[in-house]
Amino acid sequence: LDLHPFRGILTITGLTVRNPEGYKSDYLLQAEQVKVDLGTVPLLLSLGHSVNINTLTLKGASIFYERALTTSNVEDVINILRHRIELAAVA
């Protein structure tokens, strides 16, 4: 993890996003490198409440999208993250 806060650049090396239970693949995403270029002005003006992503670059990425009966691995991961954010906001 490499963060340059004044330039608004975050680089993550060796990222894996695992699938929830019940999917065939072990992971939704694996990437050798993920680079995020954030809009620093909106981030600062909102005191960290608004995040604008100018560019998102994935290198050496494998993405596995899987459908289930009524959902998908992408939807399930997003719902898990939303739930964790809600719990953190309450704590």
C-alpha positions as CSV (number, residue, x, y, z in Angstrom):
1,L,0.0,0.0,0.0
2,D,1.5,3.3,-1.1
3,L,-0.4,6.6,-0.4
4,H,0.5,10.0,-1.6
5,P,-2.1,12.2,0.2
6,F,-1.1,15.5,-1.3
7,R,-1.2,14.2,-4.8
8,G,-4.3,12.0,-4.1
9,I,-2.7,8.8,-5.4
10,L,-3.2,5.4,-3.8
11,T,-1.4,2.4,-5.1
12,I,-2.2,-1.1,-3.9
13,T,0.0,-4.0,-4.9
14,G,-1.3,-7.6,-4.8
15,L,-5.0,-7.0,-4.2
16,T,-7.4,-9.9,-3.8
17,V,-11.1,-9.4,-3.3
18,R,-12.5,-12.8,-2.1
19,N,-15.9,-14.1,-3.1
20,P,-18.6,-14.6,-0.4
21,E,-19.4,-18.3,0.3
22,G,-21.4,-20.1,-2.3
23,Y,-19.6,-19.1,-5.4
24,K,-17.4,-21.3,-7.5
25,S,-14.3,-19.0,-7.8
26,D,-12.4,-18.2,-4.7
27,Y,-12.2,-14.5,-5.6
28,L,-14.0,-11.8,-7.5
29,L,-10.9,-9.8,-8.3
30,Q,-7.1,-10.3,-8.3
31,A,-4.8,-7.6,-9.4
32,E,-1.0,-7.2,-9.5
33,Q,-1.5,-3.5,-9.0
34,V,-4.4,-1.1,-8.5
35,K,-3.8,2.7,-8.8
36,V,-6.4,5.2,-7.7
37,D,-6.2,8.9,-8.6
38,L,-8.5,10.8,-6.3
39,G,-9.9,14.3,-6.7
40,T,-8.2,15.9,-3.7
41,V,-10.1,19.2,-3.7
42,P,-13.6,17.7,-3.4
43,L,-12.2,15.3,-0.8
44,L,-10.7,18.1,1.3
45,L,-13.7,20.5,0.9
46,S,-16.1,17.7,2.0
47,L,-13.9,16.8,5.0
48,G,-13.5,13.3,3.6
49,H,-17.2,12.6,3.0
50,S,-17.1,12.9,-0.8
51,V,-14.6,10.8,-2.8
52,N,-14.2,11.5,-6.5
53,I,-12.1,9.0,-8.4
54,N,-10.5,10.6,-11.5
55,T,-8.9,7.4,-12.7
56,L,-8.7,3.8,-11.7
57,T,-6.0,1.6,-13.2
58,L,-5.8,-2.1,-12.9
59,K,-2.7,-4.0,-14.0
60,G,-2.5,-7.8,-14.3
61,A,-6.2,-8.1,-13.2
62,S,-8.5,-11.1,-13.3
63,I,-12.1,-10.5,-12.7
64,F,-14.6,-13.3,-12.2
65,Y,-18.3,-12.3,-12.4
66,E,-20.7,-15.0,-11.3
67,R,-24.5,-15.0,-11.2
68,A,-26.5,-16.7,-8.6
69,L,-30.3,-17.3,-8.7
70,T,-31.3,-13.7,-7.6
71,T,-27.9,-11.9,-7.2
72,S,-24.3,-12.0,-8.2
73,N,-20.9,-12.0,-6.5
74,V,-20.5,-8.3,-7.3
75,E,-23.8,-7.4,-5.7
76,D,-23.0,-9.6,-2.7
77,V,-19.6,-8.0,-2.1
78,I,-21.1,-4.5,-2.4
79,N,-23.8,-5.4,0.1
80,I,-21.2,-6.8,2.6
81,L,-19.2,-3.6,2.3
82,R,-22.3,-1.4,2.8
83,H,-23.2,-3.4,5.9
84,R,-19.7,-3.0,7.3
85,I,-19.7,0.7,6.6
86,E,-23.1,1.1,8.4
87,L,-21.8,-0.9,11.4
88,A,-18.6,1.3,11.6
89,A,-20.8,4.5,11.4
90,V,-22.8,3.3,14.4
91,A,-19.8,2.4,16.5
